[in-house]
Amino acid sequence: MIFFSWSKQKSLALAQCTLELFQKVTMRENEAWLSDSSIRFGTGFFESLSEAIDRCDCGLFFLTKDNIHQSWINFEAGGMFFSEKKLWCILTDDIKKEDLFDSPFGQIQAIHIKKEAFEKLFKSICKNYSDNWDAYKARLKEHWSGYSKRVKEILKQGLCNKIDIICTNEVVSHFVRLQNDLVESSTVTSIPCGFETHDLYEYVLSNCKKRLWIFGRKNKKMFDASHGVLLKELGRKIAGGLDFKCLFFDKQLSGYSEKTMQNRRNFKKALETSIDDALDRCEEADSAPGECFRYYSEMRNIAMIIFDDTVLYAHVTYKLDGTPAHLTNAPFYIADIETKIGRDCSLAFLDTWERSRKHE
């Protein structure tokens, strides 16, 4: 069995295209493993991955400029390398073999997407299956033109039209490795701790490319001075088209009665300080808070961060006196925005955004 490893959308498209070529050349429909099609997201993901690595004889890693150092594809490569499997790196034209020297792929055989190189690859696969090489060679020649054309289309689309955003599986793998624990369902992964931490905001700020929506309260950690460089980069991303929306609790505290806020004056002061800090960071990043900030006054039951196509959320609980419990290092959940829970979260965010007070 052949293991197809990818990271980010361009790499996935190349892996899927090559999987089709593999099936046409080898005439083997069930001799490949690709995570996007071989398992459902969240359903025994890591058990399935471990089993696949054990069962596979060979691994193909689809490398692009922006995924060589991605932790997920490195993780899979390490698992197969130490299992002493036969490994091949499939490179796009913008990567030179010397680019791999300071990565985990430096010791792995690498080829570009060229017919002569793929003949060597398929000859190795043919030998592994004890199949007829002349038949392989003839089918590779028959299908190469169509395959090559599709590869060029994928690479052209990736360069001109597509924002290569981080996928939800990679977000899951990042936080699972940090906490070494998870609970899975068919659409949601539960992480036991780590919400509202500096590390989480650093990860989100570093990886967001298309969208960043924050439904916080004070958002103190998000706009901490330690994230100054990342926030300046966020400003450049916003100027380039990234959709940034950030909800703060309204410092006027409308919607809360006096008795529901313990240490109300202290909270209000801390909230005002956090908002002032956020405005300072916006000024440093040349971003307009009037377009990015709004202030809500209702009791929220969920805190969320939506970046690109991934939703991170945590349930907000309240003490007997009506004050919300702290969310720092709290458990949280990860879902893809196209799942039902992901859509519900994004709609709830937008509904609150529309009803919130604009920054003046």
C-alpha positions as YAML, in Angstrom:
chain: A
units: angstrom
residues:
- id: 1
  name: MET
  ca: [0.00, 0.00, 0.00]
- id: 2
  name: ILE
  ca: [1.15, 3.56, -0.80]
- id: 3
  name: PHE
  ca: [0.78, 6.39, 1.74]
- id: 4
  name: PHE
  ca: [-0.02, 9.81, 0.19]
- id: 5
  name: SER
  ca: [1.00, 12.63, 2.54]
- id: 6
  name: TRP
  ca: [0.04, 16.29, 2.02]
- id: 7
  name: SER
  ca: [-0.20, 19.60, 3.86]
- id: 8
  name: LYS
  ca: [-2.18, 22.64, 2.64]
- id: 9
  name: GLN
  ca: [-4.54, 22.82, -0.30]
- id: 10
  name: LYS
  ca: [-2.11, 22.88, -3.23]
- id: 11
  name: SER
  ca: [-0.32, 19.83, -1.85]
- id: 12
  name: LEU
  ca: [-3.67, 18.05, -1.35]
- id: 13
  name: ALA
  ca: [-4.73, 18.75, -4.94]
- id: 14
  name: LEU
  ca: [-1.43, 17.33, -6.24]
- id: 15
  name: ALA
  ca: [-1.79, 14.26, -4.02]
- id: 16
  name: GLN
  ca: [-5.34, 13.60, -5.24]
- id: 17
  name: CYS
  ca: [-4.30, 14.04, -8.86]
- id: 18
  name: THR
  ca: [-1.34, 11.68, -8.43]
- id: 19
  name: LEU
  ca: [-3.51, 9.15, -6.62]
- id: 20
  name: GLU
  ca: [-5.71, 8.94, -9.71]
- id: 21
  name: LEU
  ca: [-2.61, 8.42, -11.87]
- id: 22
  name: PHE
  ca: [-1.38, 5.71, -9.48]
- id: 23
  name: GLN
  ca: [-4.68, 3.84, -9.78]
- id: 24
  name: LYS
  ca: [-4.67, 4.06, -13.58]
- id: 25
  name: VAL
  ca: [-1.07, 2.89, -13.94]
- id: 26
  name: THR
  ca: [-1.11, 0.11, -11.32]
- id: 27
  name: MET
  ca: [-4.75, -0.94, -11.89]
- id: 28
  name: ARG
  ca: [-5.05, -1.15, -8.09]
- id: 29
  name: GLU
  ca: [-8.07, 0.67, -6.61]
- id: 30
  name: ASN
  ca: [-7.52, -0.10, -2.92]
- id: 31
  name: GLU
  ca: [-3.75, 0.11, -2.55]
- id: 32
  name: ALA
  ca: [-3.42, 3.77, -1.52]
- id: 33
  name: TRP
  ca: [-4.11, 5.80, 1.64]
- id: 34
  name: LEU
  ca: [-4.91, 9.51, 1.50]
- id: 35
  name: SER
  ca: [-6.29, 11.10, 4.66]
- id: 36
  name: ASP
  ca: [-8.74, 13.36, 2.84]
- id: 37
  name: SER
  ca: [-10.56, 10.39, 1.29]
- id: 38
  name: SER
  ca: [-9.56, 7.35, 3.35]
- id: 39
  name: ILE
  ca: [-11.04, 8.52, 6.68]
- id: 40
  name: ARG
  ca: [-13.67, 10.94, 7.87]
- id: 41
  name: PHE
  ca: [-12.36, 13.96, 9.75]
- id: 42
  name: GLY
  ca: [-12.45, 13.40, 13.50]
- id: 43
  name: THR
  ca: [-13.37, 9.71, 13.33]
- id: 44
  name: GLY
  ca: [-10.50, 7.72, 14.80]
- id: 45
  name: PHE
  ca: [-8.12, 10.01, 12.93]
- id: 46
  name: PHE
  ca: [-4.92, 9.19, 14.75]
- id: 47
  name: GLU
  ca: [-5.72, 5.51, 15.12]
- id: 48
  name: SER
  ca: [-6.36, 5.34, 11.36]
- id: 49
  name: LEU
  ca: [-3.14, 7.24, 10.67]
- id: 50
  name: SER
  ca: [-1.06, 4.88, 12.81]
- id: 51
  name: GLU
  ca: [-2.63, 1.83, 11.18]
- id: 52
  name: ALA
  ca: [-2.02, 3.29, 7.70]
- id: 53
  name: ILE
  ca: [1.65, 3.91, 8.43]
- id: 54
  name: ASP
  ca: [2.00, 0.32, 9.67]
- id: 55
  name: ARG
  ca: [0.26, -1.13, 6.59]
- id: 56
  name: CYS
  ca: [1.94, 1.00, 3.92]
- id: 57
  name: ASP
  ca: [5.17, -0.05, 2.23]
- id: 58
  name: CYS
  ca: [5.92, 3.30, 0.64]
- id: 59
  name: GLY
  ca: [5.22, 6.97, 1.36]
- id: 60
  name: LEU
  ca: [4.85, 9.82, -1.15]
- id: 61
  name: PHE
  ca: [5.19, 13.34, 0.32]
- id: 62
  name: PHE
  ca: [3.89, 16.22, -1.80]
- id: 63
  name: LEU
  ca: [6.07, 19.20, -0.98]
- id: 64
  name: THR
  ca: [5.53, 22.84, -1.90]
- id: 65
  name: LYS
  ca: [7.36, 26.01, -0.85]
- id: 66
  name: ASP
  ca: [4.87, 26.70, 1.92]
- id: 67
  name: ASN
  ca: [4.61, 23.27, 3.54]
- id: 68
  name: ILE
  ca: [8.20, 21.98, 3.80]
- id: 69
  name: HIS
  ca: [8.36, 23.02, 7.46]
- id: 70
  name: GLN
  ca: [4.72, 22.33, 8.32]
- id: 71
  name: SER
  ca: [4.58, 20.22, 11.46]
- id: 72
  name: TRP
  ca: [1.88, 17.85, 10.21]
- id: 73
  name: ILE
  ca: [3.66, 16.58, 7.11]
- id: 74
  name: ASN
  ca: [6.91, 16.37, 9.12]
- id: 75
  name: PHE
  ca: [5.07, 14.30, 11.72]
- id: 76
  name: GLU
  ca: [3.91, 11.80, 9.12]
- id: 77
  name: ALA
  ca: [7.36, 11.66, 7.52]
- id: 78
  name: GLY
  ca: [8.96, 10.93, 10.89]
- id: 79
  name: GLY
  ca: [6.49, 8.13, 11.56]
- id: 80
  name: MET
  ca: [7.30, 6.42, 8.27]
- id: 81
  name: PHE
  ca: [11.04, 7.12, 8.35]
- id: 82
  name: PHE
  ca: [11.50, 5.41, 11.70]
- id: 83
  name: SER
  ca: [9.36, 2.52, 10.48]
- id: 84
  name: GLU
  ca: [11.98, 2.06, 7.73]
- id: 85
  name: LYS
  ca: [9.52, 2.49, 4.87]
- id: 86
  name: LYS
  ca: [10.49, 3.48, 1.32]
- id: 87
  name: LEU
  ca: [9.93, 7.25, 1.03]
- id: 88
  name: TRP
  ca: [9.77, 9.63, -1.93]
- id: 89
  name: CYS
  ca: [9.38, 13.40, -1.95]
- id: 90
  name: ILE
  ca: [7.37, 14.78, -4.88]
- id: 91
  name: LEU
  ca: [8.58, 18.34, -5.51]
- id: 92
  name: THR
  ca: [7.04, 21.25, -7.40]
- id: 93
  name: ASP
  ca: [9.34, 23.16, -9.76]
- id: 94
  name: ASP
  ca: [9.84, 26.03, -7.29]
- id: 95
  name: ILE
  ca: [11.65, 23.72, -4.85]
- id: 96
  name: LYS
  ca: [15.24, 22.65, -5.29]
- id: 97
  name: LYS
  ca: [16.55, 19.51, -3.65]
- id: 98
  name: GLU
  ca: [18.97, 21.62, -1.61]
- id: 99
  name: ASP
  ca: [15.93, 23.37, -0.07]
- id: 100
  name: LEU
  ca: [15.31, 20.12, 1.79]
- id: 101
  name: PHE
  ca: [18.69, 19.95, 3.49]
- id: 102
  name: ASP
  ca: [17.59, 21.77, 6.67]
- id: 103
  name: SER
  ca: [14.28, 19.89, 6.86]
- id: 104
  name: PRO
  ca: [13.39, 16.32, 7.89]
- id: 105
  name: PHE
  ca: [13.17, 15.48, 4.17]
- id: 106
  name: GLY
  ca: [16.89, 15.98, 3.58]
- id: 107
  name: GLN
  ca: [17.55, 12.22, 3.83]
- id: 108
  name: ILE
  ca: [14.62, 11.18, 1.62]
- id: 109
  name: GLN
  ca: [14.78, 10.54, -2.13]
- id: 110
  name: ALA
  ca: [13.27, 13.51, -3.96]
- id: 111
  name: ILE
  ca: [11.98, 13.88, -7.51]
- id: 112
  name: HIS
  ca: [10.27, 16.62, -9.49]
- id: 113
  name: ILE
  ca: [7.06, 16.03, -11.43]
- id: 114
  name: LYS
  ca: [8.77, 14.91, -14.63]
- id: 115
  name: LYS
  ca: [8.00, 11.83, -16.73]
- id: 116
  name: GLU
  ca: [11.50, 10.36, -16.45]
- id: 117
  name: ALA
  ca: [11.49, 10.74, -12.66]
- id: 118
  name: PHE
  ca: [8.02, 9.20, -12.37]
- id: 119
  name: GLU
  ca: [9.19, 6.23, -14.42]
- id: 120
  name: LYS
  ca: [11.74, 5.54, -11.66]
- id: 121
  name: LEU
  ca: [9.03, 5.93, -9.03]
- id: 122
  name: PHE
  ca: [6.61, 3.56, -10.75]
- id: 123
  name: LYS
  ca: [9.37, 1.06, -11.50]
- id: 124
  name: SER
  ca: [10.01, 0.91, -7.73]
- id: 125
  name: ILE
  ca: [6.28, 0.47, -7.04]
- id: 126
  name: CYS
  ca: [6.03, -2.19, -9.76]
- id: 127
  name: LYS
  ca: [8.91, -4.13, -8.24]
- id: 128
  name: ASN
  ca: [7.26, -3.93, -4.81]
- id: 129
  name: TYR
  ca: [4.08, -5.53, -6.21]
- id: 130
  name: SER
  ca: [5.96, -7.95, -8.52]
- id: 131
  name: ASP
  ca: [3.89, -6.60, -11.44]
- id: 132
  name: ASN
  ca: [4.70, -6.34, -15.14]
- id: 133
  name: TRP
  ca: [6.83, -3.25, -15.83]
- id: 134
  name: ASP
  ca: [6.05, -3.09, -19.54]
- id: 135
  name: ALA
  ca: [2.34, -2.79, -18.72]
- id: 136
  name: TYR
  ca: [3.07, -0.06, -16.14]
- id: 137
  name: LYS
  ca: [5.25, 1.84, -18.59]
- id: 138
  name: ALA
  ca: [2.61, 1.71, -21.32]
- id: 139
  name: ARG
  ca: [-0.16, 2.96, -19.03]
- id: 140
  name: LEU
  ca: [2.06, 5.72, -17.64]
- id: 141
  name: LYS
  ca: [2.76, 6.89, -21.20]
- id: 142
  name: GLU
  ca: [-0.98, 6.80, -22.00]
- id: 143
  name: HIS
  ca: [-2.05, 8.90, -19.01]
- id: 144
  name: TRP
  ca: [0.95, 11.20, -18.55]
- id: 145
  name: SER
  ca: [-0.25, 13.99, -20.83]
- id: 146
  name: GLY
  ca: [-3.57, 14.37, -18.98]
- id: 147
  name: TYR
  ca: [-1.85, 14.16, -15.61]
- id: 148
  name: SER
  ca: [0.79, 16.73, -16.55]
- id: 149
  name: LYS
  ca: [-1.90, 19.13, -17.77]
- id: 150
  name: ARG
  ca: [-3.81, 18.86, -14.49]
- id: 151
  name: VAL
  ca: [-0.64, 19.46, -12.47]
- id: 152
  name: LYS
  ca: [0.05, 22.65, -14.40]
- id: 153
  name: GLU
  ca: [-3.52, 23.84, -13.77]
- id: 154
  name: ILE
  ca: [-3.19, 23.16, -10.03]
- id: 155
  name: LEU
  ca: [0.10, 25.04, -9.79]
- id: 156
  name: LYS
  ca: [-1.20, 27.95, -11.86]
- id: 157
  name: GLN
  ca: [-4.34, 28.22, -9.72]
- id: 158
  name: GLY
  ca: [-2.27, 28.09, -6.56]
- id: 159
  name: LEU
  ca: [-0.04, 30.94, -7.79]
- id: 160
  name: CYS
  ca: [-2.74, 33.23, -9.18]
- id: 161
  name: ASN
  ca: [-6.07, 32.68, -7.53]
- id: 162
  name: LYS
  ca: [-6.01, 30.69, -4.35]
- id: 163
  name: ILE
  ca: [-5.14, 31.64, -0.77]
- id: 164
  name: ASP
  ca: [-3.47, 28.49, 0.53]
- id: 165
  name: ILE
  ca: [-5.05, 28.51, 3.98]
- id: 166
  name: ILE
  ca: [-4.23, 26.12, 6.75]
- id: 167
  name: CYS
  ca: [-6.73, 23.25, 6.92]
- id: 168
  name: THR
  ca: [-8.68, 22.20, 10.00]
- id: 169
  name: ASN
  ca: [-6.87, 18.85, 10.22]
- id: 170
  name: GLU
  ca: [-3.58, 20.71, 10.68]
- id: 171
  name: VAL
  ca: [-5.07, 22.88, 13.43]
- id: 172
  name: VAL
  ca: [-6.29, 19.76, 15.21]
- id: 173
  name: SER
  ca: [-2.91, 18.06, 14.93]
- id: 174
  name: HIS
  ca: [-1.13, 21.16, 16.28]
- id: 175
  name: PHE
  ca: [-3.18, 21.36, 19.48]
- id: 176
  name: VAL
  ca: [-3.37, 17.60, 19.96]
- id: 177
  name: ARG
  ca: [0.41, 17.37, 19.92]
- id: 178
  name: LEU
  ca: [0.63, 20.22, 22.44]
- id: 179
  name: GLN
  ca: [-1.81, 18.59, 24.87]
- id: 180
  name: ASN
  ca: [-1.24, 14.93, 23.94]
- id: 181
  name: ASP
  ca: [-4.94, 14.26, 24.43]
- id: 182
  name: LEU
  ca: [-8.23, 14.65, 22.59]
- id: 183
  name: VAL
  ca: [-11.81, 13.48, 22.40]
- id: 184
  name: GLU
  ca: [-13.24, 13.07, 18.92]
- id: 185
  name: SER
  ca: [-16.66, 12.93, 17.30]
- id: 186
  name: SER
  ca: [-17.56, 12.91, 13.62]
- id: 187
  name: THR
  ca: [-17.21, 16.69, 13.30]
- id: 188
  name: VAL
  ca: [-15.68, 18.14, 16.48]
- id: 189
  name: THR
  ca: [-12.40, 17.61, 18.30]
- id: 190
  name: SER
  ca: [-12.23, 18.48, 21.99]
- id: 191
  name: ILE
  ca: [-8.93, 19.77, 23.38]
- id: 192
  name: PRO
  ca: [-8.65, 19.46, 27.20]
- id: 193
  name: CYS
  ca: [-6.97, 22.82, 27.85]
- id: 194
  name: GLY
  ca: [-5.21, 25.75, 26.19]
- id: 195
  name: PHE
  ca: [-7.95, 28.24, 25.28]
- id: 196
  name: GLU
  ca: [-7.30, 31.96, 25.85]
- id: 197
  name: THR
  ca: [-3.52, 31.54, 26.08]
- id: 198
  name: HIS
  ca: [-0.70, 33.52, 24.50]
- id: 199
  name: ASP
  ca: [0.40, 30.40, 22.61]
- id: 200
  name: LEU
  ca: [-3.04, 29.99, 21.06]
- id: 201
  name: TYR
  ca: [-3.18, 33.61, 19.88]
- id: 202
  name: GLU
  ca: [0.37, 33.39, 18.55]
- id: 203
  name: TYR
  ca: [-0.62, 30.34, 16.51]
- id: 204
  name: VAL
  ca: [-3.79, 31.97, 15.17]
- id: 205
  name: LEU
  ca: [-2.09, 35.27, 14.31]
- id: 206
  name: SER
  ca: [0.74, 33.44, 12.56]
- id: 207
  name: ASN
  ca: [-1.52, 31.27, 10.42]
- id: 208
  name: CYS
  ca: [-4.61, 33.32, 9.53]
- id: 209
  name: LYS
  ca: [-4.76, 34.35, 5.88]
- id: 210
  name: LYS
  ca: [-8.37, 34.81, 4.84]
- id: 211
  name: ARG
  ca: [-10.41, 35.57, 7.95]
- id: 212
  name: LEU
  ca: [-9.96, 36.26, 11.66]
- id: 213
  name: TRP
  ca: [-13.05, 36.79, 13.82]
- id: 214
  name: ILE
  ca: [-12.68, 37.10, 17.60]
- id: 215
  name: PHE
  ca: [-15.63, 36.89, 20.01]
- id: 216
  name: GLY
  ca: [-13.90, 37.74, 23.26]
- id: 217
  name: ARG
  ca: [-14.55, 39.90, 26.29]
- id: 218
  name: LYS
  ca: [-11.50, 42.02, 27.07]
- id: 219
  name: ASN
  ca: [-9.28, 40.39, 24.41]
- id: 220
  name: LYS
  ca: [-6.33, 41.28, 26.61]
- id: 221
  name: LYS
  ca: [-4.06, 38.44, 25.48]
- id: 222
  name: MET
  ca: [-4.92, 38.93, 21.82]
- id: 223
  name: PHE
  ca: [-3.59, 42.51, 21.85]
- id: 224
  name: ASP
  ca: [-0.75, 41.99, 24.31]
- id: 225
  name: ALA
  ca: [2.43, 43.88, 23.48]
- id: 226
  name: SER
  ca: [4.30, 40.58, 23.15]
- id: 227
  name: HIS
  ca: [2.36, 39.98, 19.92]
- id: 228
  name: GLY
  ca: [3.37, 43.35, 18.46]
- id: 229
  name: VAL
  ca: [5.22, 41.95, 15.45]
- id: 230
  name: LEU
  ca: [2.40, 39.53, 14.62]
- id: 231
  name: LEU
  ca: [-0.19, 42.29, 15.00]
- id: 232
  name: LYS
  ca: [1.74, 44.52, 12.59]
- id: 233
  name: GLU
  ca: [1.76, 41.61, 10.15]
- id: 234
  name: LEU
  ca: [-1.99, 41.27, 10.76]
- id: 235
  name: GLY
  ca: [-2.33, 44.91, 9.72]
- id: 236
  name: ARG
  ca: [-0.60, 44.11, 6.43]
- id: 237
  name: LYS
  ca: [-2.88, 41.09, 5.94]
- id: 238
  name: ILE
  ca: [-5.95, 43.27, 6.55]
- id: 239
  name: ALA
  ca: [-4.69, 45.74, 3.94]
- id: 240
  name: GLY
  ca: [-4.31, 42.77, 1.59]
- id: 241
  name: GLY
  ca: [-7.92, 41.68, 2.07]
- id: 242
  name: LEU
  ca: [-8.05, 39.57, 5.26]
- id: 243
  name: ASP
  ca: [-11.46, 39.94, 6.97]
- id: 244
  name: PHE
  ca: [-10.79, 40.96, 10.60]
- id: 245
  name: LYS
  ca: [-13.61, 41.40, 13.10]
- id: 246
  name: CYS
  ca: [-13.15, 41.66, 16.87]
- id: 247
  name: LEU
  ca: [-15.95, 41.82, 19.44]
- id: 248
  name: PHE
  ca: [-15.32, 43.37, 22.87]
- id: 249
  name: PHE
  ca: [-17.72, 43.54, 25.78]
- id: 250
  name: ASP
  ca: [-19.17, 47.04, 25.85]
- id: 251
  name: LYS
  ca: [-17.36, 49.12, 28.46]
- id: 252
  name: GLN
  ca: [-20.66, 50.88, 29.17]
- id: 253
  name: LEU
  ca: [-21.75, 47.53, 30.64]
- id: 254
  name: SER
  ca: [-25.27, 47.92, 29.37]
- id: 255
  name: GLY
  ca: [-27.22, 44.70, 29.64]
- id: 256
  name: TYR
  ca: [-25.64, 43.72, 32.96]
- id: 257
  name: SER
  ca: [-27.33, 44.68, 36.19]
- id: 258
  name: GLU
  ca: [-25.17, 46.04, 39.00]
- id: 259
  name: LYS
  ca: [-25.35, 42.88, 41.08]
- id: 260
  name: THR
  ca: [-24.31, 40.53, 38.28]
- id: 261
  name: MET
  ca: [-20.77, 41.91, 38.02]
- id: 262
  name: GLN
  ca: [-18.45, 41.10, 40.88]
- id: 263
  name: ASN
  ca: [-15.83, 43.88, 41.33]
- id: 264
  name: ARG
  ca: [-17.61, 45.84, 38.60]
- id: 265
  name: ARG
  ca: [-15.35, 48.85, 38.85]
- id: 266
  name: ASN
  ca: [-12.20, 46.74, 38.61]
- id: 267
  name: PHE
  ca: [-13.57, 44.89, 35.60]
- id: 268
  name: LYS
  ca: [-14.57, 48.10, 33.86]
- id: 269
  name: LYS
  ca: [-11.10, 49.56, 34.41]
- id: 270
  name: ALA
  ca: [-9.43, 46.38, 33.11]
- id: 271
  name: LEU
  ca: [-11.76, 46.37, 30.08]
- id: 272
  name: GLU
  ca: [-11.00, 50.02, 29.28]
- id: 273
  name: THR
  ca: [-7.27, 49.33, 29.58]
- id: 274
  name: SER
  ca: [-7.54, 46.32, 27.25]
- id: 275
  name: ILE
  ca: [-9.48, 48.32, 24.65]
- id: 276
  name: ASP
  ca: [-6.92, 51.15, 24.86]
- id: 277
  name: ASP
  ca: [-4.12, 48.62, 24.34]
- id: 278
  name: ALA
  ca: [-5.97, 47.18, 21.33]
- id: 279
  name: LEU
  ca: [-6.38, 50.66, 19.85]
- id: 280
  name: ASP
  ca: [-2.65, 51.30, 20.33]
- id: 281
  name: ARG
  ca: [-1.81, 48.05, 18.52]
- id: 282
  name: CYS
  ca: [-4.17, 49.04, 15.69]
- id: 283
  name: GLU
  ca: [-2.47, 52.40, 15.36]
- id: 284
  name: GLU
  ca: [0.95, 50.73, 15.25]
- id: 285
  name: ALA
  ca: [-0.33, 48.37, 12.55]
- id: 286
  name: ASP
  ca: [-2.02, 51.15, 10.53]
- id: 287
  name: SER
  ca: [-5.41, 49.42, 10.90]
- id: 288
  name: ALA
  ca: [-8.75, 51.20, 11.29]
- id: 289
  name: PRO
  ca: [-10.53, 50.12, 14.51]
- id: 290
  name: GLY
  ca: [-13.76, 51.66, 13.26]
- id: 291
  name: GLU
  ca: [-14.02, 48.87, 10.71]
- id: 292
  name: CYS
  ca: [-12.65, 46.04, 12.87]
- id: 293
  name: PHE
  ca: [-13.99, 46.61, 16.42]
- id: 294
  name: ARG
  ca: [-17.53, 46.39, 17.79]
- id: 295
  name: TYR
  ca: [-18.91, 46.23, 21.33]
- id: 296
  name: TYR
  ca: [-21.63, 43.86, 22.52]
- id: 297
  name: SER
  ca: [-23.68, 44.13, 25.71]
- id: 298
  name: GLU
  ca: [-25.44, 40.77, 26.01]
- id: 299
  name: MET
  ca: [-24.60, 37.75, 28.13]
- id: 300
  name: ARG
  ca: [-22.66, 35.42, 25.82]
- id: 301
  name: ASN
  ca: [-22.63, 31.65, 26.27]
- id: 302
  name: ILE
  ca: [-19.75, 30.94, 23.92]
- id: 303
  name: ALA
  ca: [-16.33, 32.41, 23.20]
- id: 304
  name: MET
  ca: [-14.90, 31.79, 19.77]
- id: 305
  name: ILE
  ca: [-12.04, 32.40, 17.40]
- id: 306
  name: ILE
  ca: [-12.74, 31.80, 13.73]
- id: 307
  name: PHE
  ca: [-9.69, 31.89, 11.50]
- id: 308
  name: ASP
  ca: [-9.81, 30.96, 7.84]
- id: 309
  name: ASP
  ca: [-12.05, 27.85, 7.73]
- id: 310
  name: THR
  ca: [-11.52, 26.68, 11.32]
- id: 311
  name: VAL
  ca: [-13.64, 27.44, 14.38]
- id: 312
  name: LEU
  ca: [-12.18, 27.31, 17.89]
- id: 313
  name: TYR
  ca: [-14.77, 27.75, 20.63]
- id: 314
  name: ALA
  ca: [-15.27, 27.34, 24.37]
- id: 315
  name: HIS
  ca: [-18.41, 27.37, 26.46]
- id: 316
  name: VAL
  ca: [-18.79, 30.29, 28.87]
- id: 317
  name: THR
  ca: [-20.04, 29.32, 32.32]
- id: 318
  name: TYR
  ca: [-21.26, 31.62, 35.05]
- id: 319
  name: LYS
  ca: [-20.81, 31.53, 38.80]
- id: 320
  name: LEU
  ca: [-23.72, 31.75, 41.23]
- id: 321
  name: ASP
  ca: [-23.21, 35.51, 41.52]
- id: 322
  name: GLY
  ca: [-23.56, 35.90, 37.76]
- id: 323
  name: THR
  ca: [-19.91, 36.52, 36.91]
- id: 324
  name: PRO
  ca: [-18.38, 34.52, 34.02]
- id: 325
  name: ALA
  ca: [-15.73, 31.93, 34.88]
- id: 326
  name: HIS
  ca: [-12.23, 32.55, 33.53]
- id: 327
  name: LEU
  ca: [-11.43, 30.95, 30.20]
- id: 328
  name: THR
  ca: [-7.63, 31.07, 30.46]
- id: 329
  name: ASN
  ca: [-6.29, 27.59, 29.63]
- id: 330
  name: ALA
  ca: [-9.86, 26.25, 29.50]
- id: 331
  name: PRO
  ca: [-10.97, 23.25, 27.41]
- id: 332
  name: PHE
  ca: [-12.07, 24.11, 23.88]
- id: 333
  name: TYR
  ca: [-13.37, 22.59, 20.67]
- id: 334
  name: ILE
  ca: [-12.24, 22.65, 17.04]
- id: 335
  name: ALA
  ca: [-14.57, 22.31, 14.07]
- id: 336
  name: ASP
  ca: [-14.46, 23.02, 10.37]
- id: 337
  name: ILE
  ca: [-16.60, 25.99, 9.36]
- id: 338
  name: GLU
  ca: [-18.48, 23.83, 6.83]
- id: 339
  name: THR
  ca: [-19.82, 21.48, 9.54]
- id: 340
  name: LYS
  ca: [-23.16, 22.22, 11.21]
- id: 341
  name: ILE
  ca: [-21.55, 23.40, 14.45]
- id: 342
  name: GLY
  ca: [-19.08, 25.49, 12.43]
- id: 343
  name: ARG
  ca: [-21.88, 27.16, 10.48]
- id: 344
  name: ASP
  ca: [-23.89, 27.74, 13.67]
- id: 345
  name: CYS
  ca: [-20.89, 29.42, 15.32]
- id: 346
  name: SER
  ca: [-20.17, 31.67, 12.34]
- id: 347
  name: LEU
  ca: [-23.84, 32.70, 12.06]
- id: 348
  name: ALA
  ca: [-23.98, 33.42, 15.80]
- id: 349
  name: PHE
  ca: [-20.89, 35.59, 15.48]
- id: 350
  name: LEU
  ca: [-22.29, 37.57, 12.54]
- id: 351
  name: ASP
  ca: [-25.63, 38.00, 14.29]
- id: 352
  name: THR
  ca: [-23.90, 39.45, 17.36]
- id: 353
  name: TRP
  ca: [-21.69, 41.60, 15.14]
- id: 354
  name: GLU
  ca: [-24.69, 43.17, 13.41]
- id: 355
  name: ARG
  ca: [-26.37, 43.96, 16.74]
- id: 356
  name: SER
  ca: [-23.25, 45.37, 18.42]
- id: 357
  name: ARG
  ca: [-22.26, 49.01, 18.88]
- id: 358
  name: LYS
  ca: [-19.81, 50.30, 16.30]
- id: 359
  name: HIS
  ca: [-16.51, 51.83, 17.31]
- id: 360
  name: GLU
  ca: [-16.70, 55.63, 17.35]
...
